[in-house]
Amino acid sequence: MTPNRTLDLGLRFGPYGSKFNPLSKGLSLRRVRSAPHGIDLGPLRPCLPDRLRTANKRIDLSPKPFLDDIVRAKARLREETSAPNGELLLIGRRQLRSNNSWMHNYDRLVRGPDRCTLVMNTRDASERGLTAGQSASILGKAGTITLPVEISDEMMPGVVSIPHGWGHGRDDVELGVASRHAGESINDVTDDVAVDPLCGTAAFNGTVVSVEKVRE
């Protein structure tokens, strides 16, 4: 049962498949391979509510576990937004020319200004004596990194952002171009034991950090 065989069977016995009818014009792996420009399967066909597994055949937009968690989420938000020591909430971000780390080793995609920056709101930067291009120290529960500051009022006050996928300046990294544009890893300040209490997955956004100007 090879991967190709599995794929072929999936195509044959899917809604547009040929089954094992030699006269059928339905899908098979051979037919898909012989059509490099694609196959027009016609207009989309509705599949709801037949696909719904709920008892009333409706989409539940407010499941009880979500509603029950609102009180906890609001309480946490109040605690974080009223932090007396100037802490900020760190979120990640993606960039068109650098969606994932494997794109950092291609020279044409890393040319130009530094893209591994700390983006923060004008108010937050001013309160910390920071201007665009200055180096800032970002301190989280897991550690500290230093990045140049990028100021943008598209960033909500109280929130800062670091792009994911950087941090190539480590031992044994054998990516020449990426190493010359190493940046810093957001993982180095992310709490590795923080878990979202509702779904049980790792909490990578909303990390509490403090930001300070790097003293010369």
C-alpha positions, 0 to 999 in steps of 0.5 A: 500500500504505497503512498501513490496507491493510497492517493489513487484510491482516494481519488477513485472513490471520492465524489468525482472518482472513476471507481474501477470503471475503465470507461469512466471519465472520473478522477484517478491518479493517472488522469490527474498526472496527465492534466498538468494545467488542472481539471475543471470539476464544474461549479462548487456544490453545497454540502451543508447541512449534510456535513454538520455533525451537530444534533440540530444541523446548525453551526454552534457559534458559541459553544459552552466551554467558550462562554464559560471561559469569558470570565477568566479571559476578561479577568486576565486581560484586566490584570495584564492591561493594568500592570503597574510595572510597565509590562507589555504583551508580546505577539508574533508577526509574519512578513511577506518576504520572510514567511518562514525561516527557510526564506532567510537563506536566499539573498534576494529576500533578505536585502534591504532594511532589517526586518527582525525588529521590535514594532511598538506604538508611538506612546509606548516608545516615547514612555521608554525614551525610544526612537526608531532604529534604537536598540531595545532590550526585551525581557521575558520570563525565558530570557532577554534579547536585543532588537532595533525598534520600529515605531508604528501606530498600527500597533495597539498601545500596550502590545509589541511585536517580533517576527517569528523564524529568526535567530540564526546566529547560533552555533552549528548554523550552516546557512551562510546568508541567514547567518549574516542576517541572524536577527533574534528568536522570539522563542528566547523570550517566550515562556515555554511552559505557558499553556492556553487553559481553554484548548491546552495548546502552547500560548505563543502570543500575549507573552508578558515582557518588559522593554528598555532602552539599551544603554550605550 
